[in-house]
């Protein structure tokens, strides 16, 4: 069970971060979701519930209607039941651990910001009543490491999501043709997700992003824009399998009547993008600041004479497509606080570069995992621009 693997990780991270106690608290999380909850529980919280994590044990404090279900999961060292008073049992636990430092889930990073303001105020009153005089700090670093350090089960789920995604993206080259609209292509991909019994890695209306010439890009839904001969088509697509995601971009070309292959400038661009990706991936090493691979990939693209790309080189992928924590990006104001931290072993990232042409967009988004001695692609490199109708221009 993935949650059991993550619970064991959590103990080690709490010790590594020199924190005495990490608290995750929530209630009715189906209505107000706690982002870290799926990593430490297979159930939503019902009544007010608290998970205590120390370097030695993980204990769940739950109401009498919820505690048996929490016990059934078999992932906690102990489940404590309260009936009429959460506070009394909470004070007993606090007295047991005698923590000098307590980490709680508030952060500028949405993936670690699950503590509601109301619960924050409530627990401030509890700490005051308990005469707690220790330090309350953000659990952001704990959660970022817990989300980022993928376990074997997590990696296996991501690989399966990638495999299904790549199958559909290859199948799409036989579907895309002149006259097909963004909506048609979107519908085709959705039908194939259902065929493979998968789910959407992000909001269904935007999956895939179907990028055509002179059509607004980014995170936008499909419209009635139709494919024409001579168009580049880029799909930004992700599938979720066993609760874990993929995020992959591939590029297609619709031949003009007199053409037998995509224009050379497009073939060159794809090859150059992939070279820049490879150069960035070489810099993805443990304990390296996350902005370093971005700087290298961006440097190579500029050396080829292409314009800079207006986004980060890569984000983490896991239970969510944008899984929070450190990202590989430039030291621009909008990314500060996320790109200065170091990369870690078993982080899974996208590696993403796009080049805009008058006839469309060439995008490549692959996925890679950082290992102890190397960083390896989890995706299969696109061999060349997919020519709609089943052909492909091989990259040399």
GUNUKOL-875330 format. One record per residue (C-alpha): z, y, x; residue number from 1; residue in one letter; chain. Coordinates in pm, 1 decimal, m for minus. Example, Ala and Ser with C-alpha at 12.3 -4.5 7.8 and 13.67 -1.06 7.14 Angstrom:
% residues 2
{pt {780.0; m450.0; 1230.0}; 1; "A"; "A"},
{pt {714.0; m106.0; 1367.0}; 2; "S"; "A"},
This chain:
% residues 396
{pt {0.0; 0.0; 0.0}; 1; "X"; "A"},
{pt {m105.0; 337.7; 141.4}; 2; "X"; "A"},
{pt {212.5; 511.5; 25.3}; 3; "X"; "A"},
{pt {425.8; 264.0; 220.0}; 4; "X"; "A"},
{pt {228.0; 345.3; 534.6}; 5; "X"; "A"},
{pt {273.9; 716.5; 471.0}; 6; "X"; "A"},
{pt {647.1; 681.9; 407.7}; 7; "X"; "A"},
{pt {689.0; 519.9; 748.7}; 8; "X"; "A"},
{pt {482.1; 798.3; 902.0}; 9; "X"; "A"},
{pt {694.6; 1061.2; 730.2}; 10; "X"; "A"},
{pt {1015.2; 935.9; 895.4}; 11; "X"; "A"},
{pt {858.7; 963.4; 1240.8}; 12; "X"; "A"},
{pt {717.1; 1310.1; 1171.9}; 13; "X"; "A"},
{pt {1052.7; 1441.7; 1047.1}; 14; "X"; "A"},
{pt {1210.4; 1323.6; 1371.9}; 15; "X"; "A"},
{pt {922.7; 1469.7; 1574.9}; 16; "X"; "A"},
{pt {962.1; 1806.5; 1401.2}; 17; "X"; "A"},
{pt {1336.3; 1802.4; 1471.3}; 18; "X"; "A"},
{pt {1418.6; 1845.4; 1101.5}; 19; "X"; "A"},
{pt {1725.7; 1678.8; 955.4}; 20; "X"; "A"},
{pt {1600.6; 1650.6; 597.6}; 21; "X"; "A"},
{pt {1268.4; 1697.1; 419.2}; 22; "X"; "A"},
{pt {1296.6; 1750.1; 43.3}; 23; "X"; "A"},
{pt {1015.3; 1707.8; m206.8}; 24; "X"; "A"},
{pt {1126.8; 1806.7; m556.9}; 25; "X"; "A"},
{pt {933.2; 1822.6; m881.0}; 26; "X"; "A"},
{pt {931.4; 1767.5; m1254.1}; 27; "X"; "A"},
{pt {653.4; 1695.2; m1502.4}; 28; "X"; "A"},
{pt {407.7; 1707.2; m1213.2}; 29; "X"; "A"},
{pt {123.3; 1601.9; m1440.2}; 30; "X"; "A"},
{pt {126.4; 1961.7; m1565.2}; 31; "X"; "A"},
{pt {209.7; 2129.5; m1235.0}; 32; "X"; "A"},
{pt {94.2; 1901.4; m957.8}; 33; "X"; "A"},
{pt {273.0; 1865.4; m623.6}; 34; "X"; "A"},
{pt {m9.4; 1810.9; m368.1}; 35; "X"; "A"},
{pt {190.2; 1585.1; m135.7}; 36; "X"; "A"},
{pt {315.5; 1359.6; m415.2}; 37; "X"; "A"},
{pt {31.7; 1099.3; m403.2}; 38; "X"; "A"},
{pt {119.6; 1031.0; m39.1}; 39; "X"; "A"},
{pt {484.9; 949.2; m111.0}; 40; "X"; "A"},
{pt {471.4; 812.7; m466.5}; 41; "X"; "A"},
{pt {237.3; 610.9; m686.0}; 42; "X"; "A"},
{pt {385.2; 776.7; m997.0}; 43; "X"; "A"},
{pt {400.7; 1130.9; m1128.0}; 44; "X"; "A"},
{pt {750.1; 1274.0; m1150.2}; 45; "X"; "A"},
{pt {891.0; 1292.9; m1502.3}; 46; "X"; "A"},
{pt {1230.8; 1454.3; m1516.9}; 47; "X"; "A"},
{pt {1365.3; 1647.7; m1219.5}; 48; "X"; "A"},
{pt {1315.1; 1417.2; m920.8}; 49; "X"; "A"},
{pt {1381.7; 1453.3; m549.3}; 50; "X"; "A"},
{pt {1262.0; 1252.5; m248.4}; 51; "X"; "A"},
{pt {1483.5; 1279.6; 61.3}; 52; "X"; "A"},
{pt {1317.7; 1196.3; 393.5}; 53; "X"; "A"},
{pt {1515.9; 1166.7; 715.9}; 54; "X"; "A"},
{pt {1424.3; 1003.4; 1044.0}; 55; "X"; "A"},
{pt {1605.7; 690.0; 926.5}; 56; "X"; "A"},
{pt {1536.9; 650.3; 555.7}; 57; "X"; "A"},
{pt {1359.2; 769.8; 243.5}; 58; "X"; "A"},
{pt {1560.4; 794.2; m76.5}; 59; "X"; "A"},
{pt {1448.4; 890.8; m426.8}; 60; "X"; "A"},
{pt {1682.4; 1058.1; m676.2}; 61; "X"; "A"},
{pt {1545.6; 1017.9; m1029.4}; 62; "X"; "A"},
{pt {1659.4; 1034.0; m1390.6}; 63; "X"; "A"},
{pt {1751.7; 719.2; m1580.9}; 64; "X"; "A"},
{pt {1415.1; 712.5; m1761.2}; 65; "X"; "A"},
{pt {1222.0; 725.5; m1433.1}; 66; "X"; "A"},
{pt {1431.8; 545.8; m1174.0}; 67; "X"; "A"},
{pt {1329.6; 188.9; m1258.3}; 68; "X"; "A"},
{pt {961.6; 279.3; m1224.9}; 69; "X"; "A"},
{pt {1037.7; 441.4; m890.4}; 70; "X"; "A"},
{pt {1213.2; 122.9; m779.6}; 71; "X"; "A"},
{pt {917.1; m91.5; m886.2}; 72; "X"; "A"},
{pt {694.5; 83.5; m633.6}; 73; "X"; "A"},
{pt {893.2; m79.5; m354.2}; 74; "X"; "A"},
{pt {832.5; 204.8; m110.0}; 75; "X"; "A"},
{pt {1175.1; 372.6; m92.2}; 76; "X"; "A"},
{pt {1477.2; 250.9; 100.1}; 77; "X"; "A"},
{pt {1690.2; 337.4; m202.0}; 78; "X"; "A"},
{pt {1648.2; 478.3; m552.7}; 79; "X"; "A"},
{pt {1950.1; 664.6; m692.4}; 80; "X"; "A"},
{pt {1977.7; 714.7; m1068.3}; 81; "X"; "A"},
{pt {2131.3; 1014.2; m1241.3}; 82; "X"; "A"},
{pt {2203.8; 1041.6; m1612.7}; 83; "X"; "A"},
{pt {2348.1; 1368.8; m1740.5}; 84; "X"; "A"},
{pt {2368.0; 1563.6; m1414.2}; 85; "X"; "A"},
{pt {2105.8; 1581.5; m1139.4}; 86; "X"; "A"},
{pt {2319.8; 1832.0; m955.8}; 87; "X"; "A"},
{pt {2616.7; 1602.9; m901.3}; 88; "X"; "A"},
{pt {2407.1; 1326.6; m745.3}; 89; "X"; "A"},
{pt {2212.7; 1582.9; m541.5}; 90; "X"; "A"},
{pt {2536.4; 1719.5; m398.4}; 91; "X"; "A"},
{pt {2645.3; 1364.9; m305.5}; 92; "X"; "A"},
{pt {2321.1; 1314.0; m112.5}; 93; "X"; "A"},
{pt {2350.4; 1652.0; 55.1}; 94; "X"; "A"},
{pt {2706.6; 1567.6; 160.1}; 95; "X"; "A"},
{pt {2591.5; 1229.7; 293.1}; 96; "X"; "A"},
{pt {2320.5; 1375.5; 517.8}; 97; "X"; "A"},
{pt {2504.5; 1692.5; 627.0}; 98; "X"; "A"},
{pt {2171.2; 1850.7; 730.3}; 99; "X"; "A"},
{pt {2159.0; 2157.4; 951.0}; 100; "X"; "A"},
{pt {1788.6; 2202.6; 873.4}; 101; "X"; "A"},
{pt {1612.9; 2133.7; 542.4}; 102; "X"; "A"},
{pt {1234.3; 2153.5; 501.5}; 103; "X"; "A"},
{pt {1092.1; 2230.5; 156.7}; 104; "X"; "A"},
{pt {735.2; 2245.1; 31.3}; 105; "X"; "A"},
{pt {636.4; 2611.5; 45.2}; 106; "X"; "A"},
{pt {350.1; 2734.2; 261.6}; 107; "X"; "A"},
{pt {46.6; 2960.0; 290.9}; 108; "X"; "A"},
{pt {m152.7; 2634.2; 296.5}; 109; "X"; "A"},
{pt {m215.1; 2515.5; m60.0}; 110; "X"; "A"},
{pt {m188.2; 2150.5; 48.3}; 111; "X"; "A"},
{pt {176.1; 2210.0; 143.7}; 112; "X"; "A"},
{pt {273.9; 2460.4; m126.4}; 113; "X"; "A"},
{pt {389.0; 2234.7; m409.0}; 114; "X"; "A"},
{pt {737.6; 2375.6; m468.9}; 115; "X"; "A"},
{pt {726.3; 2597.5; m775.5}; 116; "X"; "A"},
{pt {896.2; 2936.0; m770.4}; 117; "X"; "A"},
{pt {1124.3; 2827.6; m1052.7}; 118; "X"; "A"},
{pt {1245.7; 2522.4; m860.7}; 119; "X"; "A"},
{pt {1289.0; 2731.5; m547.9}; 120; "X"; "A"},
{pt {1522.1; 2963.0; m738.9}; 121; "X"; "A"},
{pt {1704.0; 2668.6; m894.3}; 122; "X"; "A"},
{pt {1766.9; 2502.1; m559.5}; 123; "X"; "A"},
{pt {1884.9; 2825.8; m404.7}; 124; "X"; "A"},
{pt {2162.1; 2817.0; m664.7}; 125; "X"; "A"},
{pt {2238.2; 2452.7; m579.0}; 126; "X"; "A"},
{pt {2264.6; 2531.2; m207.8}; 127; "X"; "A"},
{pt {2488.8; 2828.1; m282.1}; 128; "X"; "A"},
{pt {2717.8; 2620.0; m501.8}; 129; "X"; "A"},
{pt {2732.0; 2347.6; m236.0}; 130; "X"; "A"},
{pt {2824.3; 2609.8; 25.9}; 131; "X"; "A"},
{pt {2527.5; 2500.2; 233.4}; 132; "X"; "A"},
{pt {2492.9; 2732.6; 531.6}; 133; "X"; "A"},
{pt {2214.1; 2557.2; 722.2}; 134; "X"; "A"},
{pt {1851.6; 2662.1; 762.9}; 135; "X"; "A"},
{pt {1583.9; 2627.3; 491.6}; 136; "X"; "A"},
{pt {1233.5; 2620.0; 636.5}; 137; "X"; "A"},
{pt {877.4; 2537.3; 536.2}; 138; "X"; "A"},
{pt {766.6; 2173.4; 548.7}; 139; "X"; "A"},
{pt {408.6; 2284.9; 614.5}; 140; "X"; "A"},
{pt {394.2; 2126.3; 960.4}; 141; "X"; "A"},
{pt {538.0; 1798.2; 830.8}; 142; "X"; "A"},
{pt {291.6; 1779.1; 542.1}; 143; "X"; "A"},
{pt {m7.2; 1880.7; 752.9}; 144; "X"; "A"},
{pt {64.5; 1603.2; 1000.0}; 145; "X"; "A"},
{pt {130.5; 1353.2; 721.3}; 146; "X"; "A"},
{pt {m200.1; 1436.6; 551.0}; 147; "X"; "A"},
{pt {m392.3; 1458.4; 876.6}; 148; "X"; "A"},
{pt {m285.4; 1141.6; 1056.5}; 149; "X"; "A"},
{pt {m489.9; 884.8; 869.7}; 150; "X"; "A"},
{pt {m354.0; 531.1; 849.3}; 151; "X"; "A"},
{pt {m580.2; 222.6; 870.9}; 152; "X"; "A"},
{pt {m583.0; 189.5; 491.6}; 153; "X"; "A"},
{pt {m680.3; 553.5; 450.0}; 154; "X"; "A"},
{pt {m962.6; 521.9; 702.5}; 155; "X"; "A"},
{pt {m1091.9; 210.0; 526.5}; 156; "X"; "A"},
{pt {m1102.3; 395.6; 192.5}; 157; "X"; "A"},
{pt {m1282.9; 692.9; 348.8}; 158; "X"; "A"},
{pt {m1538.7; 460.4; 507.4}; 159; "X"; "A"},
{pt {m1609.8; 300.7; 170.2}; 160; "X"; "A"},
{pt {m1656.0; 642.4; 10.9}; 161; "X"; "A"},
{pt {m1899.5; 735.2; 289.0}; 162; "X"; "A"},
{pt {m2097.7; 413.9; 246.3}; 163; "X"; "A"},
{pt {m2151.4; 476.5; m124.9}; 164; "X"; "A"},
{pt {m2238.7; 841.7; m61.7}; 165; "X"; "A"},
{pt {m2499.2; 752.6; 198.5}; 166; "X"; "A"},
{pt {m2657.9; 489.8; m26.7}; 167; "X"; "A"},
{pt {m2705.2; 747.6; m301.2}; 168; "X"; "A"},
{pt {m2838.6; 1011.9; m62.3}; 169; "X"; "A"},
{pt {m3102.3; 767.7; 65.8}; 170; "X"; "A"},
{pt {m3191.8; 667.0; m291.0}; 171; "X"; "A"},
{pt {m3238.0; 1035.3; m378.6}; 172; "X"; "A"},
{pt {m3547.9; 1064.6; m155.7}; 173; "X"; "A"},
{pt {m3735.6; 843.2; m400.2}; 174; "X"; "A"},
{pt {m3620.2; 1052.6; m696.4}; 175; "X"; "A"},
{pt {m3674.3; 1408.1; m572.8}; 176; "X"; "A"},
{pt {m4028.0; 1532.7; m632.7}; 177; "X"; "A"},
{pt {m4222.0; 1833.3; m753.2}; 178; "X"; "A"},
{pt {m4104.0; 1944.5; m1096.8}; 179; "X"; "A"},
{pt {m3755.0; 1794.1; m1074.2}; 180; "X"; "A"},
{pt {m3488.6; 2052.6; m1151.1}; 181; "X"; "A"},
{pt {m3148.3; 2099.7; m994.8}; 182; "X"; "A"},
{pt {m3004.4; 1955.8; m1315.7}; 183; "X"; "A"},
{pt {m3227.6; 1648.3; m1286.9}; 184; "X"; "A"},
{pt {m3116.0; 1581.6; m930.1}; 185; "X"; "A"},
{pt {m2752.2; 1642.2; m1019.4}; 186; "X"; "A"},
{pt {m2779.1; 1399.4; m1311.9}; 187; "X"; "A"},
{pt {m2939.7; 1133.8; m1090.5}; 188; "X"; "A"},
{pt {m2653.4; 1150.8; m839.7}; 189; "X"; "A"},
{pt {m2394.2; 1135.6; m1115.2}; 190; "X"; "A"},
{pt {m2560.4; 827.5; m1263.4}; 191; "X"; "A"},
{pt {m2552.5; 657.9; m922.7}; 192; "X"; "A"},
{pt {m2182.7; 738.7; m876.1}; 193; "X"; "A"},
{pt {m2116.5; 563.8; m1207.1}; 194; "X"; "A"},
{pt {m2335.5; 268.9; m1101.6}; 195; "X"; "A"},
{pt {m2127.5; 217.5; m786.8}; 196; "X"; "A"},
{pt {m1804.4; 262.1; m984.8}; 197; "X"; "A"},
{pt {m1698.1; 561.3; m783.3}; 198; "X"; "A"},
{pt {m1562.8; 901.0; m873.6}; 199; "X"; "A"},
{pt {m1640.8; 1259.1; m777.7}; 200; "X"; "A"},
{pt {m1498.5; 1392.1; m452.7}; 201; "X"; "A"},
{pt {m1479.7; 1737.9; m610.9}; 202; "X"; "A"},
{pt {m1552.9; 1909.7; m941.0}; 203; "X"; "A"},
{pt {m1829.3; 1724.6; m1121.5}; 204; "X"; "A"},
{pt {m2024.8; 2041.1; m1207.9}; 205; "X"; "A"},
{pt {m2072.8; 2118.5; m837.5}; 206; "X"; "A"},
{pt {m2135.1; 1765.1; m711.5}; 207; "X"; "A"},
{pt {m2381.8; 1751.5; m556.4}; 208; "X"; "A"},
{pt {m2459.9; 2105.4; m459.2}; 209; "X"; "A"},
{pt {m2840.5; 2111.0; m490.2}; 210; "X"; "A"},
{pt {m2974.2; 2376.6; m253.4}; 211; "X"; "A"},
{pt {m3331.3; 2498.5; m313.0}; 212; "X"; "A"},
{pt {m3524.2; 2801.5; m181.2}; 213; "X"; "A"},
{pt {m3421.2; 3138.3; m326.2}; 214; "X"; "A"},
{pt {m3141.7; 2978.1; m528.5}; 215; "X"; "A"},
{pt {m2777.4; 3087.9; m492.5}; 216; "X"; "A"},
{pt {m2596.3; 2845.2; m264.3}; 217; "X"; "A"},
{pt {m2235.2; 2762.9; m200.7}; 218; "X"; "A"},
{pt {m2005.7; 2604.3; m458.0}; 219; "X"; "A"},
{pt {m2222.0; 2651.8; m765.6}; 220; "X"; "A"},
{pt {m2346.0; 2428.6; m1043.9}; 221; "X"; "A"},
{pt {m2709.0; 2321.8; m1094.8}; 222; "X"; "A"},
{pt {m2959.7; 2530.7; m1288.3}; 223; "X"; "A"},
{pt {m3313.6; 2495.1; m1421.0}; 224; "X"; "A"},
{pt {m3472.7; 2580.5; m1083.9}; 225; "X"; "A"},
{pt {m3746.2; 2327.8; m1012.2}; 226; "X"; "A"},
{pt {m3860.9; 2169.2; m686.4}; 227; "X"; "A"},
{pt {m4201.0; 2280.9; m560.3}; 228; "X"; "A"},
{pt {m4428.2; 2137.2; m292.8}; 229; "X"; "A"},
{pt {m4329.9; 2272.4; 47.0}; 230; "X"; "A"},
{pt {m3963.2; 2304.0; m50.1}; 231; "X"; "A"},
{pt {m3666.6; 2201.8; 156.1}; 232; "X"; "A"},
{pt {m3391.5; 2044.8; m55.6}; 233; "X"; "A"},
{pt {m3038.6; 2001.4; 79.3}; 234; "X"; "A"},
{pt {m2774.1; 1800.4; m104.5}; 235; "X"; "A"},
{pt {m2404.0; 1860.6; m42.1}; 236; "X"; "A"},
{pt {m2249.3; 1549.2; m190.5}; 237; "X"; "A"},
{pt {m1922.1; 1357.1; m200.6}; 238; "X"; "A"},
{pt {m1790.2; 1039.6; m360.7}; 239; "X"; "A"},
{pt {m1431.3; 928.6; m406.1}; 240; "X"; "A"},
{pt {m1336.8; 561.8; m368.5}; 241; "X"; "A"},
{pt {m978.6; 433.8; m396.1}; 242; "X"; "A"},
{pt {m860.8; 797.1; m415.7}; 243; "X"; "A"},
{pt {m1024.2; 898.0; m84.2}; 244; "X"; "A"},
{pt {m1323.4; 1124.9; m37.1}; 245; "X"; "A"},
{pt {m1644.2; 1179.2; 153.4}; 246; "X"; "A"},
{pt {m1834.4; 1503.5; 214.5}; 247; "X"; "A"},
{pt {m2191.8; 1468.7; 344.0}; 248; "X"; "A"},
{pt {m2504.4; 1687.9; 353.7}; 249; "X"; "A"},
{pt {m2859.7; 1561.3; 391.7}; 250; "X"; "A"},
{pt {m3196.3; 1741.1; 389.3}; 251; "X"; "A"},
{pt {m3525.8; 1652.7; 215.0}; 252; "X"; "A"},
{pt {m3879.7; 1793.0; 218.0}; 253; "X"; "A"},
{pt {m4150.0; 1781.2; m50.2}; 254; "X"; "A"},
{pt {m4489.4; 1757.3; 117.9}; 255; "X"; "A"},
{pt {m4771.5; 1993.6; 35.8}; 256; "X"; "A"},
{pt {m5101.8; 1830.4; m55.8}; 257; "X"; "A"},
{pt {m5249.5; 1860.0; 293.5}; 258; "X"; "A"},
{pt {m4930.5; 1760.0; 479.7}; 259; "X"; "A"},
{pt {m4827.5; 1424.6; 618.5}; 260; "X"; "A"},
{pt {m4500.5; 1537.2; 772.0}; 261; "X"; "A"},
{pt {m4251.3; 1821.4; 748.7}; 262; "X"; "A"},
{pt {m4336.9; 2135.5; 947.2}; 263; "X"; "A"},
{pt {m4239.7; 2109.2; 1313.3}; 264; "X"; "A"},
{pt {m3996.7; 2401.7; 1293.9}; 265; "X"; "A"},
{pt {m3793.4; 2209.1; 1037.2}; 266; "X"; "A"},
{pt {m3799.3; 1889.3; 1240.0}; 267; "X"; "A"},
{pt {m3691.5; 2085.2; 1547.7}; 268; "X"; "A"},
{pt {m3414.6; 2255.5; 1351.3}; 269; "X"; "A"},
{pt {m3268.7; 1925.5; 1234.2}; 270; "X"; "A"},
{pt {m3276.6; 1786.2; 1585.6}; 271; "X"; "A"},
{pt {m3113.9; 2102.9; 1723.1}; 272; "X"; "A"},
{pt {m2845.8; 2103.4; 1453.6}; 273; "X"; "A"},
{pt {m2758.8; 1745.6; 1537.8}; 274; "X"; "A"},
{pt {m2741.8; 1831.1; 1908.1}; 275; "X"; "A"},
{pt {m2503.4; 2118.7; 1830.7}; 276; "X"; "A"},
{pt {m2291.6; 1883.8; 1616.7}; 277; "X"; "A"},
{pt {m2273.4; 1637.0; 1904.8}; 278; "X"; "A"},
{pt {m2167.2; 1911.3; 2145.8}; 279; "X"; "A"},
{pt {m1893.4; 2020.3; 1906.6}; 280; "X"; "A"},
{pt {m1778.3; 1661.9; 1855.2}; 281; "X"; "A"},
{pt {m1739.7; 1618.8; 2231.7}; 282; "X"; "A"},
{pt {m1474.7; 1892.5; 2220.7}; 283; "X"; "A"},
{pt {m1280.2; 1724.2; 1938.6}; 284; "X"; "A"},
{pt {m999.8; 1583.4; 2150.4}; 285; "X"; "A"},
{pt {m628.5; 1539.3; 2081.1}; 286; "X"; "A"},
{pt {m415.9; 1842.8; 2168.7}; 287; "X"; "A"},
{pt {m721.9; 2071.0; 2173.3}; 288; "X"; "A"},
{pt {m701.9; 2393.4; 1967.0}; 289; "X"; "A"},
{pt {m915.1; 2350.9; 1656.4}; 290; "X"; "A"},
{pt {m1126.3; 2659.2; 1724.7}; 291; "X"; "A"},
{pt {m1264.0; 2506.9; 2047.6}; 292; "X"; "A"},
{pt {m1516.6; 2261.6; 1889.9}; 293; "X"; "A"},
{pt {m1629.8; 2539.9; 1654.7}; 294; "X"; "A"},
{pt {m1690.6; 2773.8; 1947.2}; 295; "X"; "A"},
{pt {m1899.3; 2513.3; 2129.0}; 296; "X"; "A"},
{pt {m2114.3; 2420.6; 1827.2}; 297; "X"; "A"},
{pt {m2168.0; 2788.1; 1746.2}; 298; "X"; "A"},
{pt {m2262.2; 2860.9; 2109.6}; 299; "X"; "A"},
{pt {m2526.9; 2586.3; 2111.4}; 300; "X"; "A"},
{pt {m2684.4; 2699.3; 1783.1}; 301; "X"; "A"},
{pt {m2715.1; 3052.6; 1919.6}; 302; "X"; "A"},
{pt {m2868.6; 2919.6; 2243.2}; 303; "X"; "A"},
{pt {m3144.2; 2762.0; 2032.6}; 304; "X"; "A"},
{pt {m3212.9; 3106.0; 1883.3}; 305; "X"; "A"},
{pt {m3074.8; 3043.8; 1534.7}; 306; "X"; "A"},
{pt {m2840.4; 3281.3; 1351.7}; 307; "X"; "A"},
{pt {m2468.0; 3214.6; 1344.8}; 308; "X"; "A"},
{pt {m2341.8; 3012.7; 1047.2}; 309; "X"; "A"},
{pt {m2095.2; 3186.2; 816.5}; 310; "X"; "A"},
{pt {m1832.2; 2914.9; 776.8}; 311; "X"; "A"},
{pt {m1613.9; 2685.1; 985.2}; 312; "X"; "A"},
{pt {m1749.0; 2387.4; 1177.7}; 313; "X"; "A"},
{pt {m1526.3; 2136.8; 1001.1}; 314; "X"; "A"},
{pt {m1242.2; 2073.4; 758.0}; 315; "X"; "A"},
{pt {m1020.1; 1771.3; 715.6}; 316; "X"; "A"},
{pt {m1106.9; 1510.9; 451.8}; 317; "X"; "A"},
{pt {m872.3; 1263.9; 287.3}; 318; "X"; "A"},
{pt {m740.3; 1236.3; m66.6}; 319; "X"; "A"},
{pt {m907.2; 1571.3; m120.3}; 320; "X"; "A"},
{pt {m1241.6; 1686.5; 14.7}; 321; "X"; "A"},
{pt {m1074.3; 1992.8; 164.5}; 322; "X"; "A"},
{pt {m754.3; 1820.0; 264.2}; 323; "X"; "A"},
{pt {m564.3; 2117.2; 400.8}; 324; "X"; "A"},
{pt {m397.2; 2156.8; 736.8}; 325; "X"; "A"},
{pt {m571.3; 2255.3; 1058.9}; 326; "X"; "A"},
{pt {m946.2; 2322.9; 1037.7}; 327; "X"; "A"},
{pt {m1216.5; 2374.5; 1298.2}; 328; "X"; "A"},
{pt {m1335.2; 2730.3; 1255.6}; 329; "X"; "A"},
{pt {m1381.6; 3062.6; 1432.4}; 330; "X"; "A"},
{pt {m1092.4; 3296.1; 1494.4}; 331; "X"; "A"},
{pt {m1194.5; 3521.3; 1207.7}; 332; "X"; "A"},
{pt {m927.2; 3686.3; 994.8}; 333; "X"; "A"},
{pt {m993.5; 3458.5; 698.9}; 334; "X"; "A"},
{pt {m922.6; 3147.0; 906.7}; 335; "X"; "A"},
{pt {m628.6; 3265.8; 1116.4}; 336; "X"; "A"},
{pt {m326.7; 3040.8; 1086.2}; 337; "X"; "A"},
{pt {m539.4; 2727.3; 1048.1}; 338; "X"; "A"},
{pt {m766.4; 2718.9; 1353.5}; 339; "X"; "A"},
{pt {m513.6; 2776.6; 1631.7}; 340; "X"; "A"},
{pt {m324.0; 2449.0; 1586.9}; 341; "X"; "A"},
{pt {m413.8; 2140.5; 1786.6}; 342; "X"; "A"},
{pt {m629.6; 1850.0; 1675.9}; 343; "X"; "A"},
{pt {m459.9; 1510.2; 1652.8}; 344; "X"; "A"},
{pt {m543.0; 1141.7; 1682.8}; 345; "X"; "A"},
{pt {m667.8; 994.0; 1351.5}; 346; "X"; "A"},
{pt {m765.1; 1329.9; 1202.8}; 347; "X"; "A"},
{pt {m1083.9; 1294.0; 996.7}; 348; "X"; "A"},
{pt {m1308.1; 1601.7; 990.6}; 349; "X"; "A"},
{pt {m1645.9; 1709.1; 863.1}; 350; "X"; "A"},
{pt {m1885.8; 1852.5; 1121.9}; 351; "X"; "A"},
{pt {m2107.1; 2097.4; 937.0}; 352; "X"; "A"},
{pt {m2394.6; 2326.1; 1039.5}; 353; "X"; "A"},
{pt {m2657.7; 2492.8; 818.8}; 354; "X"; "A"},
{pt {m2969.5; 2696.0; 902.9}; 355; "X"; "A"},
{pt {m3142.2; 2906.7; 637.5}; 356; "X"; "A"},
{pt {m3525.1; 2927.5; 626.6}; 357; "X"; "A"},
{pt {m3759.4; 3103.4; 384.7}; 358; "X"; "A"},
{pt {m3839.5; 2768.5; 223.5}; 359; "X"; "A"},
{pt {m3485.5; 2647.5; 192.0}; 360; "X"; "A"},
{pt {m3181.3; 2535.8; 381.1}; 361; "X"; "A"},
{pt {m3140.0; 2264.5; 645.1}; 362; "X"; "A"},
{pt {m2787.3; 2133.2; 630.4}; 363; "X"; "A"},
{pt {m2614.9; 1851.0; 810.1}; 364; "X"; "A"},
{pt {m2259.1; 1761.8; 727.4}; 365; "X"; "A"},
{pt {m2125.6; 1447.7; 886.3}; 366; "X"; "A"},
{pt {m1776.7; 1305.9; 923.0}; 367; "X"; "A"},
{pt {m1593.3; 1201.8; 1239.1}; 368; "X"; "A"},
{pt {m1254.2; 1062.6; 1336.7}; 369; "X"; "A"},
{pt {m1059.1; 1159.5; 1647.9}; 370; "X"; "A"},
{pt {m938.9; 855.3; 1841.0}; 371; "X"; "A"},
{pt {m724.6; 836.4; 2151.8}; 372; "X"; "A"},
{pt {m1015.2; 811.1; 2397.3}; 373; "X"; "A"},
{pt {m1312.4; 939.2; 2196.5}; 374; "X"; "A"},
{pt {m1426.6; 1096.3; 1871.8}; 375; "X"; "A"},
{pt {m1669.8; 885.3; 1669.7}; 376; "X"; "A"},
{pt {m1889.4; 951.9; 1368.5}; 377; "X"; "A"},
{pt {m1793.1; 773.3; 1049.0}; 378; "X"; "A"},
{pt {m2122.3; 869.2; 888.0}; 379; "X"; "A"},
{pt {m2463.1; 735.7; 990.2}; 380; "X"; "A"},
{pt {m2677.7; 1002.5; 1153.0}; 381; "X"; "A"},
{pt {m2969.9; 1111.5; 934.2}; 382; "X"; "A"},
{pt {m3272.5; 976.2; 1129.7}; 383; "X"; "A"},
{pt {m3493.5; 1266.8; 1028.6}; 384; "X"; "A"},
{pt {m3591.9; 1483.5; 734.4}; 385; "X"; "A"},
{pt {m3628.5; 1266.2; 426.2}; 386; "X"; "A"},
{pt {m3981.0; 1301.7; 288.3}; 387; "X"; "A"},
{pt {m3965.8; 1266.8; m86.7}; 388; "X"; "A"},
{pt {m4148.7; 954.1; m188.9}; 389; "X"; "A"},
{pt {m3972.1; 728.8; 58.8}; 390; "X"; "A"},
{pt {m4096.8; 853.6; 396.6}; 391; "X"; "A"},
{pt {m3892.9; 1009.4; 675.6}; 392; "X"; "A"},
{pt {m3974.0; 1214.3; 983.0}; 393; "X"; "A"},
{pt {m3776.8; 1053.8; 1263.1}; 394; "X"; "A"},
{pt {m3587.0; 1292.6; 1491.1}; 395; "X"; "A"},
{pt {m3684.6; 1237.3; 1853.7}; 396; "X"; "A"},
